[in-house]
């Protein structure tokens, strides 16, 4: 489906926009105005009419509580677009919300995981253009996260950034204007939610939804008191009746422990290929963690224990990527060598 291009007919100046299009959340920043959109990457579709009913937070709120004719779609999977048309509809609506008469067109920089293919990159460019943007540029997610974390990209010193999103964990060694080595791992926040759902099912004989699992994760991952308990509700297996149970924070640590170990293993694997000089730098600078999963207490504890490296959790870690893209927008020429231009790429 094509959408009315509201940029096309104005004669006003270009507007610069940064988009962090994530599996779990989409954040839109407009230069000189700040973050104007910060919504879950969820869309509610009427399957009878193919029309959008809700987007973002409203769509997520009704997940698991929809009428038969309504389907909740998450149009990104593991950091890449899995439903092109729904992604286009969502972005078109988000851009429409920030529309102002003062701009003719938009220059958009949007992040992509470091491991995406050229075809997947092209899909991102095309979907953003279909949603109404005139110029679209790409930047790799870990590089944007590093900039947003305050790392000087052009300093001749190595830094390690680990960005934990909803669909992927991005691991990259940043040095002298780019990534010396990077890895995109399909283990992230969504997979931890699945771990929690499976644990509650097996241990407590209770079925809970994705939303409940995420709320439980968010409420427990940063707690210092592992004995804090929470009440959760779901459907009892076998009987099919509503049921409420108490669960303690330490149980959630145990539920997600295996995938946390896998993330640490991937960090180790990425380290194996770096130059000795970069390794020496990392011993000094440590590891920077960003993204929605940055606050996971046991991740920080385990990295420091196993790798013997200092871990720095970025300020406002969940917005590190969009903050980095915003800095690139503010100084486009200085960062032009790390921006992926569709003109050159395709």
NORHUMO-V652316 format. One record per run of one state. SS is the DSSP state (H for helix, E for strand, C for the rest). FROM is the first residue (numbers start at 0). LEN is the number of residues. If there is no record, write none. Layout:
ss=SS from=FROM len=LEN
ss=SS from=FROM len=LEN
//
This chain:
ss=C from=0 len=12
ss=E from=12 len=9
ss=C from=21 len=3
ss=E from=24 len=6
ss=C from=30 len=3
ss=E from=33 len=7
ss=C from=40 len=2
ss=E from=42 len=4
ss=C from=46 len=4
ss=E from=50 len=5
ss=C from=55 len=1
ss=H from=56 len=5
ss=C from=61 len=8
ss=E from=69 len=4
ss=C from=73 len=2
ss=E from=75 len=2
ss=C from=77 len=2
ss=E from=79 len=2
ss=C from=81 len=2
ss=H from=83 len=14
ss=C from=97 len=5
ss=E from=102 len=10
ss=C from=112 len=5
ss=H from=117 len=13
ss=C from=130 len=4
ss=E from=134 len=6
ss=H from=140 len=8
ss=C from=148 len=10
ss=E from=158 len=6
ss=C from=164 len=4
ss=E from=168 len=7
ss=C from=175 len=2
ss=E from=177 len=8
ss=C from=185 len=3
ss=H from=188 len=16
ss=C from=204 len=1
ss=E from=205 len=2
ss=C from=207 len=2
ss=H from=209 len=11
ss=C from=220 len=8
ss=E from=228 len=8
ss=C from=236 len=5
ss=E from=241 len=7
ss=H from=248 len=23
ss=C from=271 len=4
ss=H from=275 len=10
ss=C from=285 len=1
ss=E from=286 len=4
ss=C from=290 len=6
ss=H from=296 len=11
ss=C from=307 len=3
ss=E from=310 len=3
ss=C from=313 len=3
ss=H from=316 len=14
ss=C from=330 len=9
ss=E from=339 len=2
ss=H from=341 len=4
ss=C from=345 len=1
//
